[in-house]
Amino acid sequence: MARRGDFAAARDMYRRAIARGESLVAADARYVYYRLTLASSLTRLARALTGLGRAEDARPLVARASDLVASASSADPADARLRFELAYAYATLGDIEAAAGDGGAAQTWYRSARDLMVALRD
């Protein structure tokens, strides 16, 4: 939905996914896939909110997603899914900074995302 520009519908869908993810993490916070699923939904909601012009509302969501992925990544640093999701969160933070008019901060986040993706390739 977000790919088609329907950010409002995407927002509603991601909010439901976050509610499911929260319940899964509450049931078993140690299971990495549950944290990854929640983080993914948080990042995608942040992107939808940014598309709706609400970048500041998106910032805490993607910060939480980054924290979830970083903590899960410490349990399995070689997991490519976690590294990809962290790179996606960093790129989203770049979009948020760009929307706020801070091109320098946006470039820093974009470089961090790129560096993670390059490391995945190698």
C-alpha positions in Angstrom: 0.0 0.0 0.0 2.8 2.4 0.9 4.5 1.6 -2.4 1.4 2.7 -4.2 1.3 5.9 -2.2 -1.6 4.9 0.0 0.1 5.8 3.2 -3.1 6.1 5.2 -4.1 2.5 4.4 -0.6 1.3 5.1 -0.6 3.1 8.4 -3.7 1.3 9.5 -2.4 -2.1 8.3 1.0 -1.6 10.1 -0.8 -0.5 13.3 -2.6 -3.9 13.3 0.7 -5.7 12.6 2.4 -3.9 15.5 -0.4 -4.9 17.9 0.1 -8.6 16.8 3.9 -8.2 17.1 3.6 -6.7 20.6 1.6 -9.7 21.8 4.1 -12.1 20.3 7.0 -10.3 22.0 5.1 -10.2 25.2 4.6 -14.0 25.0 8.3 -14.8 24.3 10.7 -11.8 24.3 13.7 -14.0 23.7 12.5 -15.3 20.3 14.4 -13.3 17.8 11.9 -13.7 15.0 9.1 -12.0 17.1 11.4 -9.0 17.8 12.3 -8.9 14.1 8.7 -9.0 13.0 7.7 -6.2 15.4 10.7 -4.1 14.4 9.8 -4.5 10.7 6.3 -3.3 11.3 7.5 -0.4 13.4 9.9 0.7 10.6 7.3 0.4 8.0 4.8 2.4 10.0 7.4 5.1 10.4 7.9 5.2 6.6 4.1 5.5 6.1 3.9 8.3 8.7 6.8 10.1 7.0 5.0 9.8 3.7 2.0 11.4 5.4 4.1 14.4 6.5 4.4 13.2 10.1 8.1 12.5 10.3 8.4 13.6 13.9 5.7 11.0 14.9 7.8 8.4 13.0 11.1 9.1 14.8 10.3 7.2 18.1 8.9 4.2 16.1 12.0 3.7 14.1 14.2 4.3 17.1 12.4 1.5 18.9 12.7 -0.7 15.9 16.5 0.0 15.8 16.7 -0.9 19.5 14.8 -4.2 19.0 17.0 -5.2 16.1 20.2 -4.2 17.8 19.4 -6.2 20.8 18.3 -9.2 18.7 21.5 -8.8 16.6 23.7 -9.2 19.7 22.2 -12.7 20.1 23.0 -13.6 16.5 25.3 -11.0 14.8 25.6 -13.0 11.6 21.8 -13.0 10.9 21.4 -11.3 7.6 17.7 -10.6 8.2 18.5 -8.6 11.3 21.3 -6.6 9.5 19.0 -5.9 6.6 16.2 -4.7 8.9 18.7 -2.4 10.8 19.9 -1.0 7.5 16.2 -0.3 6.5 15.7 1.4 9.9 18.7 3.6 9.3 17.5 4.5 5.8 14.2 5.4 7.3 15.9 7.6 9.8 17.6 9.2 6.8 14.2 9.9 5.3 13.0 11.4 8.5 16.0 13.7 8.7 15.6 14.7 5.1 11.9 15.5 5.7 13.0 17.7 8.7 15.4 19.6 6.4 18.7 18.2 7.9 20.5 16.9 4.8 23.7 16.3 6.7 22.1 14.0 9.3 20.2 12.3 6.5 23.4 11.5 4.6 24.9 10.1 7.8 22.0 7.7 8.3 22.0 6.8 4.6 25.7 6.0 4.7 25.2 3.8 7.8 22.4 1.9 5.9 24.7 1.5 2.9 27.6 0.3 5.0 25.4 -2.4 6.5 24.1 -3.5 3.1 27.7 -3.6 1.7 28.8 -5.7 4.6 25.9 -8.1 3.9 27.1 -8.5 0.3 30.7 -9.3 1.3 
